[in-house]
Amino acid sequence: MTATADPRVIVITGIMAAGKSTVAQLLAERLDRSVHVRGDIFRRMIVSGAAPITPDGGDAMNAELRLRYRISAKLADEYASAGYTAVVQDVILGPDLAEFVTLVATRPLAVVVLAPRPDVIERRERERPKTGYGDWTVEALDLSLREETPRLGLWLDTSDESPEQTVNEILHRLPESIVG
């Protein structure tokens, strides 16, 4: 990557099983100096008293998500200020995506939204060892992604791409992903 025109923070988002973790890791490995900030790690740090992450999670769940996003944004800024490109990966949907963009101080900032078809998400969810959906449905999260999430950055239908192909496309189209 070249110094000033390339983003110092790249956000990879999408619904569960969209390929965020794999793509973010592969992308970080392709960059010269980079870190992979996994937003879900901050939830796992809560030892007791975590709010349930459910469709009806309410105010407590939303407050924890906002805390998680603030921590991710600050950590990304710290790594960027030390000369790293921070690849932040998390489920950031609806108006939370625009809010997250305001939480990150580092510019340029890129956003990449992985948006494979729901049938592909369902297949991936069945094939992976961990399960993320529980009380959620693919249809509900996909609807939230497509109808409630602002069209920021680069949106990719990765249904027919391997993770490596997706990373190649992100790198090729990186200028389109810049949001600030």
ABEGO torsion letter per residue (X at the ends): XBAAABBABBBBBEBBGAGAAAAAAAAAAABABBBBBBAAAAAAABABGBBBBBAAAEAAAAAAAAAAAAAAAAAAAAAAAAGBBBBBBBBBBEAAAAAAAAABABOBBBBBBBBBBAAAAAAAAAABABBAAEABBAAAAAAAAAAABBBBEBBBBAAABBAAAAAAAAAAAAAAABAX
